[in-house]
């Protein structure tokens, strides 16, 4: 039997930036990061600038663990950026926490990055040959080295030249001199939006962070665009010509908060539509629809409504357990799932159950969930997934496993069904997913292996050098 490990993809990162000389920018950034905590739980950091120098505080852990009232009050300035980093199983290093802050000939600069470069190793080797010194293992440091190398005239020109060298996915917020910058790669893989707070402006990975601080959503940063925020307000420059837009499908399927809107599409509504498409593609005669909370809930409600089947809370989530916690020992591995979810026997007993989740990546958590629901008395468990099978690794900022460890790369749908113990298993089709999203400008590479941005051979090789995704 295959041993595939955990089911969920590791999160990306979240970035936030604000220019507001008349506001407590560090505190507002803290609240913005709190709203983006779901995008990363390994480390958090805030950098503030008074226009002359930059002060930074960052540490390992959740936003609430890294910052206190005293620390936030010490971070004085008129603009700030913040970052939450996703959790990895290795290289949990403070050196890799962001924002990155550098001193260089023109002064100081701070950068926070969400995404992953596909040519990071080549760029790192080239920069190293020209004398660049690296203190982290993250590709974000490659970006900041390129910016400083090109910084002869205006910083905006340096950013354009840097973007010309970069390949891959990136949403960046940058503090430099008297300005706040926001950049998005020309494919628009990673999200970044603009908000207005009074007569000032801010940037965030998701619109939910704008809502949290009371800012008004203005628009998304366009692919290839450079946004400049300063005393004069908001300015824009197209750094690179926008290519075929390829927003990450998993933002809508799993990563983003349901109350966020990304590229004019509400996340909760997109998930509800996925459930409706599942109902159209795979109507099942059953007594009850349940969700694997929370990312499966909207799809399950859409499915139940479309077919007129009752929706119930068959799995109860422990609200005090986030996406990371102290892992049980091997002998207690079954406890891991039950710490997060528990079956509601009174709802499930003697029912034919449809259980809806957002994805199956490796398989073992799905096994435990099916087993848990059956032990609670369900007569049948039909497992429906609101994404197509994940069969290929992501090189754009999601920490997927090697291809051979993805269960959909090793087994067909019926083989996966037998492995997880479900009575039936159905994934939404790629066509159904696109109908649910109402657009075809999304990246589906992890489903079909068609990568919109080339990935270098060097970057695909294992054990050359560890570049951590952010």
LUMDO-749776 format. One record per residue (C-alpha): z, y, x. Coordinates in steps of 0.02 Angstrom, whole numbers, padded with zeros to 5 digits, always signed. Layout:
N
ZYX;...
***
This chain:
470
+00000+00000+00000;-00039+00175+00060;+00104+00290+00105;+00043+00465+00069;+00201+00572+00068;+00229+00730-00034;+00113+00785-00174;+00112+00974-00164;+00013+01086-00051;+00116+01199+00061;+00117+01380+00010;+00026+01522+00093;+00106+01690+00134;+00138+01849+00038;+00113+02028+00098;+00170+02196+00031;+00144+02375+00088;+00194+02548+00024;+00167+02729+00074;+00298+02837-00014;+00387+02968+00095;+00495+03021-00052;+00554+02843-00093;+00666+02709-00018;+00518+02613+00051;+00619+02472+00132;+00711+02435-00030;+00551+02438-00132;+00471+02321-00005;+00623+02206-00019;+00598+02197-00208;+00411+02170-00185;+00444+02025-00066;+00571+01954-00188;+00432+01947-00318;+00320+01858-00192;+00452+01734-00133;+00356+01589-00211;+00219+01616-00081;+00332+01575+00066;+00512+01526+00098;+00521+01499+00285;+00541+01678+00347;+00539+01857+00287;+00520+02026+00370;+00502+02212+00340;+00435+02346+00457;+00455+02532+00420;+00376+02683+00502;+00430+02865+00506;+00259+02916+00573;+00313+02908+00754;+00399+02741+00780;+00414+02575+00689;+00574+02480+00655;+00570+02298+00605;+00693+02169+00540;+00644+01989+00510;+00726+01819+00508;+00716+01639+00454;+00753+01599+00273;+00731+01675+00101;+00719+01862+00071;+00897+01865+00004;+00959+01774+00160;+00868+01882+00287;+00915+02052+00211;+01076+02133+00152;+01111+02306+00081;+01168+02364+00252;+01010+02303+00339;+00894+02377+00208;+00985+02545+00215;+00957+02552+00403;+00769+02536+00383;+00721+02718+00359;+00543+02780+00350;+00404+02845+00240;+00298+02686+00236;+00333+02501+00254;+00253+02330+00254;+00333+02161+00219;+00292+01977+00235;+00354+01809+00172;+00293+01658+00268;+00261+01487+00197;+00366+01337+00245;+00304+01214+00376;+00377+01051+00440;+00362+01107+00620;+00364+01266+00725;+00496+01353+00621;+00511+01491+00750;+00576+01667+00732;+00437+01720+00851;+00311+01670+00717;+00395+01774+00582;+00304+01931+00526;+00270+02077+00523;+00211+02076+00703;+00250+02240+00794;+00166+02294+00955;+00173+02440+01076;+00005+02487+01149;-00082+02636+01229;-00104+02731+01065;+00074+02701+01004;+00145+02567+00890;+00070+02456+00756;+00136+02326+00634;+00035+02192+00545;+00065+02063+00408;-00065+01930+00368;-00100+01806+00229;-00238+01681+00263;-00307+01584+00411;-00443+01617+00538;-00571+01480+00564;-00619+01542+00738;-00443+01582+00798;-00445+01464+00946;-00609+01531+01016;-00547+01710+00997;-00382+01666+01077;-00468+01586+01227;-00584+01735+01248;-00441+01860+01238;-00338+01757+01358;-00478+01760+01487;-00476+01949+01475;-00290+01960+01509;-00213+01958+01336;-00036+01889+01328;+00023+01794+01173;+00203+01774+01119;+00175+01674+00958;+00073+01526+00898;+00002+01616+00745;-00176+01675+00725;-00113+01844+00662;-00076+01889+00843;-00260+01863+00882;-00302+01995+00752;-00181+02124+00822;-00247+02093+00998;-00424+02125+00940;-00374+02287+00854;-00288+02355+01009;-00436+02303+01118;-00556+02403+01009;-00438+02551+00987;-00533+02684+01084;-00579+02806+00947;-00521+02797+00766;-00416+02653+00705;-00535+02630+00559;-00678+02599+00679;-00570+02475+00774;-00534+02383+00612;-00719+02372+00570;-00757+02300+00742;-00613+02177+00724;-00677+02119+00555;-00846+02085+00635;-00763+01962+00754;-00654+01873+00626;-00707+01719+00530;-00600+01645+00393;-00481+01709+00262;-00369+01861+00280;-00279+01989+00177;-00194+02112+00294;-00074+02257+00279;-00056+02365+00434;+00059+02509+00483;-00009+02626+00615;+00021+02809+00655;+00033+02901+00490;-00065+02777+00383;-00051+02615+00288;-00205+02502+00290;-00256+02357+00180;-00400+02239+00225;-00479+02090+00138;-00603+01968+00211;-00785+01984+00151;-00771+01825+00045;-00611+01884-00041;-00527+01714-00018;-00350+01783-00014;-00290+01908-00145;-00237+02088-00116;-00216+02223-00247;-00175+02409-00257;-00037+02489-00359;+00013+02668-00398;+00196+02722-00398;+00199+02900-00462;+00077+02991-00349;+00098+02862-00208;+00012+02696-00176;+00060+02519-00127;-00023+02352-00087;+00028+02175-00133;-00035+01997-00130;-00004+01983-00317;+00011+02107-00460;+00181+02034-00510;+00255+02125-00358;+00186+02289-00425;+00265+02256-00594;+00432+02221-00510;+00444+02392-00428;+00374+02484-00580;+00204+02520-00504;+00044+02531-00606;-00094+02410-00561;-00247+02507-00501;-00371+02374-00444;-00400+02232-00323;-00453+02269-00146;-00636+02220-00139;-00698+02087-00017;-00738+02168+00151;-00652+02330+00102;-00533+02434+00208;-00409+02535+00105;-00321+02681+00188;-00163+02758+00113;-00091+02918+00187;-00024+03089+00139;-00191+03131+00059;-00185+02979-00055;-00299+02829-00064;-00463+02815+00032;-00584+02672+00047;-00715+02613+00169;-00824+02459+00161;-00788+02375+00327;-00907+02230+00304;-01040+02197+00174;-00969+02087+00039;-01041+01912+00046;-01031+01780-00089;-00858+01800-00165;-00755+01643-00143;-00582+01673-00216;-00464+01526-00188;-00461+01416-00343;-00285+01358-00303;-00218+01534-00329;-00252+01505-00514;-00210+01320-00516;-00044+01325-00426;+00004+01461-00301;+00008+01626-00395;+00142+01673-00519;+00080+01654-00699;+00115+01838-00736;-00004+01894-00598;-00184+01949-00621;-00302+01913-00476;-00480+01979-00471;-00466+02029-00654;-00412+01856-00711;-00236+01823-00777;-00160+01669-00698;-00067+01606-00853;-00222+01623-00962;-00330+01532-00834;-00206+01387-00833;-00204+01382-01023;-00393+01371-01021;-00383+01227-00897;-00278+01134-01025;-00406+01171-01161;-00545+01105-01048;-00444+00948-01013;-00427+00922-01200;-00615+00940-01220;-00652+00820-01077;-00515+00693-01110;-00438+00691-01285;-00301+00558-01292;-00212+00491-01445;-00029+00518-01404;+00137+00573-01479;+00190+00705-01354;+00124+00821-01218;+00241+00866-01074;+00217+00967-00915;+00270+00948-00736;+00353+01120-00726;+00316+01254-00688;+00134+01263-00637;+00082+01127-00760;+00164+01210-00911;+00026+01330-00966;-00106+01192-00952;+00002+01073-01052;+00026+01203-01189;-00162+01234-01194;-00197+01047-01207;-00066+01019-01343;-00127+01166-01447;-00309+01115-01432;-00275+00939-01497;-00130+00977-01614;-00008+00863-01520;+00175+00918-01507;+00229+00992-01342;+00402+00946-01278;+00513+00975-01127;+00508+00800-01060;+00549+00851-00882;+00689+00975-00850;+00682+01079-00692;+00836+01120-00590;+00821+01309-00579;+00935+01316-00428;+00817+01215-00320;+00669+01309-00249;+00517+01237-00164;+00620+01201-00009;+00791+01122+00010;+00884+01006+00128;+00783+00847+00123;+00873+00685+00079;+00878+00548+00210;+00752+00407+00200;+00883+00300+00115;+00903+00434-00018;+00720+00484-00037;+00722+00450-00225;+00851+00589-00242;+00722+00718-00185;+00623+00718-00347;+00777+00703-00458;+00854+00855-00374;+00709+00958-00440;+00663+00868-00601;+00751+00754-00723;+00682+00661-00873;+00741+00710-01047;+00769+00540-01126;+00796+00605-01303;+00622+00682-01301;+00530+00540-01214;+00603+00381-01287;+00476+00272-01379;+00339+00403-01359;+00159+00390-01299;+00164+00531-01173;+00031+00641-01095;+00099+00719-00935;+00003+00864-00858;+00020+00924-00678;-00082+01045-00574;-00133+00925-00434;-00105+00763-00341;-00117+00784-00154;-00039+00631-00073;+00033+00536-00219;+00213+00483-00197;+00292+00619-00304;+00173+00574-00444;+00229+00392-00429;+00410+00444-00449;+00374+00556-00597;+00279+00422-00691;+00417+00297-00653;+00550+00422-00709;+00465+00454-00876;+00441+00268-00908;+00622+00231-00866;+00670+00365-00993;+00589+00256-01126;+00409+00317-01139;+00294+00180-01206;+00140+00250-01117;+00113+00383-00984;-00058+00464-00972;-00070+00578-00820;-00190+00727-00831;-00224+00846-00687;-00285+01025-00708;-00380+01023-00543;-00515+00907-00475;-00460+00778-00345;-00405+00859-00180;-00508+00761-00053;-00538+00886+00089;-00425+00993+00199;-00415+01181+00180;-00448+01292+00332;-00416+01457+00243;-00228+01469+00232;-00164+01319+00132;-00071+01188+00231;-00158+01029+00176;-00140+00866+00268;-00273+00783+00373;-00414+00718+00266;-00366+00536+00286;-00193+00572+00214;-00261+00645+00052;-00251+00508-00079;-00415+00560-00164;-00503+00535+00002;-00442+00356+00014;-00443+00294-00166;-00552+00319-00319;-00475+00381-00481;-00432+00207-00544;-00355+00165-00375;-00247+00321-00386;-00199+00274-00564;-00139+00104-00506;-00047+00181-00359;+00051+00305-00466;+00078+00179-00607;+00003+00281-00749;-00079+00202-00902;-00226+00320-00877;-00272+00460-00758;-00395+00602-00784;-00438+00753-00677;-00525+00908-00742;-00705+00914-00681;-00767+01051-00565;-00876+01112-00708;-00726+01113-00824;-00624+01211-00698;-00761+01341-00680;-00774+01356-00869;-00587+01381-00880;-00594+01519-00749;-00747+01597-00827;-00829+01622-00658;-00912+01523-00521;-00862+01637-00377;-00717+01528-00319;-00691+01418-00168;-00692+01233-00213;-00696+01167-00035;-00539+01062-00050;-00623+00970-00194;-00802+00950-00135;-00802+00988+00052;-00924+01133+00036;-00844+01267+00144;-00902+01445+00108;-00848+01505+00281;-00899+01403+00435;-00759+01312+00524;-00778+01293+00712;-00772+01121+00791;-00634+01182+00907;-00528+01239+00761;-00546+01068+00678;-00490+00973+00832;-00311+00916+00830;-00183+00948+00967;-00290+01077+01060;-00168+01215+01022;-00056+01243+00874;-00114+01393+00774;+00003+01415+00626;-00076+01469+00462;-00008+01621+00375;
***
